[in-house]
């Protein structure tokens, strides 16, 4: 059975009006940019999409809108995890009926379950929801790491299709790649780890910088998938400053600031996320200009 998720999948930002309401016109333009770039898919309502402040009915409307806009031309997945297993089942069950291709489920945060608890949580979700589940291992936000043995046990479930790996531990990631079934997708959760992970057999990346330069992340993933390491290395090295810049402040502040400077969205966030700090802005602008994402100006915006 082939891997169900592969290539460059963009963790899409959620654009807001100045009032804080979701800006669907801007969302449509962002989706269209991703389609034009040829990404494998988009991931809605993850960290880049400010999911903790998106309410339940808003999430449903965003998913419904994105699925309709994509119209089967790329995969659409959504982050639907929480620290309440039953609540996650409820959210994912509703979302499954909206046409999603999969859902990304973060480790239960704050609860800090044991490995036994993590296994039981994800198995319960996989049994209860009819669309494929992608594990999201990001201890820096959830407070708990899914151990290699736990991931490999979960990977045996027919409805657990992969893992977004943002542990930052390449040894652990390589062990997962080596031990998982062939149809299990190990996806980079940190852009800067894409080259190393895919060179070791990973399936692709759920990318933040893909909001800005989706075509370059598509090219990077394609070169790695083809085993063309010289081309991949060249693309990776050029992208690396931009990848790092996307984390110069808490995600999604840099990405949404850059998109706003580009005129694609408003520079609008929901608390507790706030606009980029004045002292950070010139450096981020310079990185974007150096890359060619923005035209050079005499003074930083």
C-alpha positions in Angstrom: 0.0 0.0 0.0 1.5 3.4 -0.9 2.0 6.2 1.6 -1.1 8.3 1.9 0.8 11.5 2.6 3.9 12.5 0.8 5.8 15.6 -0.5 5.4 19.2 0.6 2.3 20.0 2.6 1.9 23.6 3.8 0.8 24.4 7.3 -1.5 27.2 6.2 -1.8 30.5 8.1 -5.3 31.7 9.0 -5.9 35.2 7.8 -8.0 37.6 9.9 -9.7 40.9 9.3 -8.7 43.8 11.5 -11.8 42.9 13.6 -10.4 39.4 14.2 -13.0 37.7 12.0 -11.7 35.1 9.5 -10.9 36.7 6.2 -12.2 34.2 3.6 -11.2 36.2 0.6 -7.6 36.2 1.8 -7.9 32.5 2.7 -9.0 31.7 -0.8 -6.0 33.6 -2.3 -3.6 31.7 0.0 -5.1 28.4 -1.1 -4.9 29.4 -4.7 -1.1 30.2 -4.3 -0.6 26.7 -2.9 -2.5 25.1 -5.7 -0.5 27.0 -8.3 2.8 25.9 -6.7 1.8 22.3 -6.9 1.9 21.4 -3.2 0.7 18.0 -2.2 -1.6 19.5 0.3 -2.4 22.0 3.0 -2.7 21.5 6.8 -5.3 23.8 8.3 -5.7 24.8 12.0 -2.2 23.8 13.2 0.3 26.1 15.0 0.7 28.3 11.9 -3.1 28.6 11.7 -3.5 29.8 15.3 -5.8 26.9 16.0 -6.1 27.4 19.8 -8.1 30.6 19.2 -10.3 29.3 16.3 -13.7 28.4 17.7 -15.5 25.2 16.8 -18.0 26.6 14.3 -15.2 28.7 12.7 -13.1 25.6 12.3 -15.9 23.8 10.5 -16.5 26.7 8.2 -12.7 27.0 7.4 -12.5 23.3 6.7 -15.6 23.4 4.5 -14.4 26.4 2.6 -10.9 25.0 2.0 -12.1 21.6 0.9 -14.4 23.3 -1.6 -11.7 25.6 -2.8 -9.2 22.8 -3.3 -11.8 20.8 -5.1 -9.8 17.6 -5.0 -6.7 19.1 -6.6 -4.6 18.7 -3.4 -5.1 17.0 0.0 -6.6 19.0 2.8 -5.9 17.9 6.4 -6.6 19.7 9.6 -5.3 19.9 13.1 -8.0 18.6 15.4 -6.1 17.4 18.5 -6.8 18.5 22.1 -6.0 17.3 25.5 -9.4 15.7 25.9 -9.7 12.4 23.9 -13.5 12.4 23.7 -13.6 16.0 22.6 -11.1 15.3 19.9 -13.2 12.4 18.7 -16.2 14.7 18.5 -14.3 17.3 16.5 -12.7 14.9 14.1 -16.0 13.0 13.5 -17.7 16.2 12.4 -14.7 17.3 10.3 -14.5 13.9 8.6 -18.0 14.5 7.1 -16.7 17.8 5.5 -14.4 16.0 3.1 -11.0 16.1 4.9 -8.3 13.8 3.7 -6.8 13.3 7.1 -6.4 14.9 10.5 -3.3 15.9 12.4 -3.5 15.2 16.2 -1.1 16.7 18.6 -0.1 15.0 21.9 -2.4 15.9 24.7 -0.8 19.0 26.2 -0.7 19.9 29.9 -2.0 16.5 31.0 1.4 15.0 30.2 0.2 11.4 29.8 2.5 8.4 30.1 3.5 6.4 27.0 0.6 4.0 27.8 -1.7 7.0 27.9 -0.4 8.3 24.6 -0.9 4.9 23.0 -4.4 4.5 24.3 -5.4 8.1 23.3 -4.3 7.7 19.7 -5.6 4.1 19.3 -9.0 5.3 20.6 -9.0 8.1 18.0 -7.9 5.8 15.2 -10.7 3.4 16.0 -13.3 6.0 16.3 -12.7 8.3 13.3 -13.0 7.1 9.7 -10.3 9.4 8.1 -6.6 8.8 8.4 -4.8 10.1 11.5 -1.3 11.7 11.5 0.5 11.8 14.8 2.0 15.1 15.7 5.1 14.8 17.9 6.0 18.2 19.2 7.2 18.1 22.8 8.2 21.7 22.8 4.5 22.7 22.6 2.7 19.6 24.2 5.2 18.9 27.0 5.5 15.2 26.1 7.4 13.2 23.5 6.0 10.1 21.8 8.7 7.6 22.2 10.0 5.6 19.2 8.5 2.3 20.5 5.1 4.0 21.0 5.1 5.5 17.4 6.1 2.1 15.9 3.3 0.3 17.8 0.8 3.0 16.7 2.1 2.7 13.1 0.6 -0.8 12.9 -2.9 0.5 13.0 -4.5 0.7 9.5 -5.9 4.2 10.2 -2.7 5.8 11.5 -1.0 7.0 8.4 2.0 8.8 9.6 3.7 11.2 12.0 4.7 14.8 11.8 8.0 14.8 13.6 9.0 18.0 15.3 10.9 16.4 18.2 14.2 17.8 16.9 15.8 14.4 17.7 17.2 13.1 14.5 18.3 9.8 16.1 14.7 9.2 17.2 13.4 10.2 13.8 15.8 7.9 11.9 14.7 5.0 14.2 11.1 5.7 13.4 11.8 5.8 9.6 13.8 2.5 9.8 11.2 0.7 11.9 7.9 1.8 10.5 5.9 0.0 7.8 6.6 1.1 4.3 3.2 2.8 3.9 3.7 5.0 7.1 4.6 8.6 6.3 7.3 10.2 8.4 7.0 13.9 7.7 9.3 16.7 8.9 7.7 19.1 11.3 10.6 21.5 11.2 11.5 22.9 7.8 15.2 22.9 8.5 15.0 19.1 9.1 13.5 18.3 5.7 16.8 17.6 3.9 18.1 15.3 6.6 14.8 13.4 7.2 14.0 12.8 3.5 17.6 11.9 2.8 17.1 9.2 5.4 13.9 8.0 3.9 11.2 10.4 5.2 8.1 11.0 3.1 8.0 14.8 3.1 7.4 17.9 5.2 4.5 19.8 6.7 6.1 23.2 6.1 5.8 26.7 7.6 8.0 28.5 5.1 5.8 27.0 2.4 3.4 29.8 3.1 5.9 32.2 1.6 7.7 30.1 -1.1 5.6 27.0 -1.7 7.2 26.4 -5.1 10.7 26.1 -3.5 9.5 23.6 -0.9 7.8 21.6 -3.7 11.2 21.6 -5.6 13.1 20.6 -2.5 10.8 17.7 -1.7 10.8 16.6 -5.3 14.6 16.6 -5.6 14.9 14.6 -2.4 12.2 12.1 -3.5 14.2 11.6 -6.7 17.4 11.1 -4.8 19.0 14.2 -6.5 21.0 15.3 -3.4 23.1 18.0 -5.1 20.0 19.8 -6.3 18.2 19.3 -3.0 21.3 20.6 -1.1 21.4 23.7 -3.2 17.7 24.5 -2.6 18.0 23.6 1.1 21.0 25.9 1.6 19.3 28.8 -0.1 16.1 28.3 1.9 17.8 27.8 5.3 18.0 31.5 6.4 14.3 31.9 5.5 13.4 28.7 7.3 15.2 29.9 10.4 13.7 33.4 10.1 10.2 31.9 10.2 11.0 31.1 13.9 12.6 34.4 14.7 9.5 35.0 16.9 6.7 32.6 17.8 5.1 30.9 14.8 3.0 32.3 13.0 4.2 35.8 13.7 7.0 35.9 11.1 5.0 34.1 8.4 1.9 36.3 8.8 4.0 39.5 9.0 5.7 38.5 5.7 2.4 37.7 4.0 1.1 41.1 5.1 4.2 42.9 3.8 3.5 41.1 0.5 0.0 42.4 0.5 -1.7 39.0 0.7 -3.3 39.3 4.2 -3.7 41.8 7.0 -1.2 41.8 9.8 -3.8 40.6 12.2 -3.5 38.1 15.0 -5.7 36.8 17.9 -4.4 37.2 21.4 -2.3 36.0 23.0 -0.4 36.2 19.7 0.7 39.8 19.0 2.4 41.6 16.1 6.1 41.3 15.6 8.2 43.3 17.9 9.7 46.5 16.4 13.3 45.5 17.1 12.8 42.2 15.1 11.1 43.7 12.0 14.2 45.1 10.2 16.1 41.8 10.4 13.2 39.8 9.2 12.5 42.3 6.4 16.2 42.1 5.3 16.0 38.3 5.2 12.9 38.4 3.0 14.6 41.0 0.7 17.8 38.9 0.5 15.8 35.9 -0.6 13.8 37.9 -3.2 10.4 37.4 -1.5 10.1 41.2 -1.1 11.5 44.0 -3.1 14.2 46.0 -1.4 13.2 49.3 0.1 15.3 52.2 1.5 13.9 51.8 5.0 12.4 48.8 6.8 8.6 48.7 7.0 
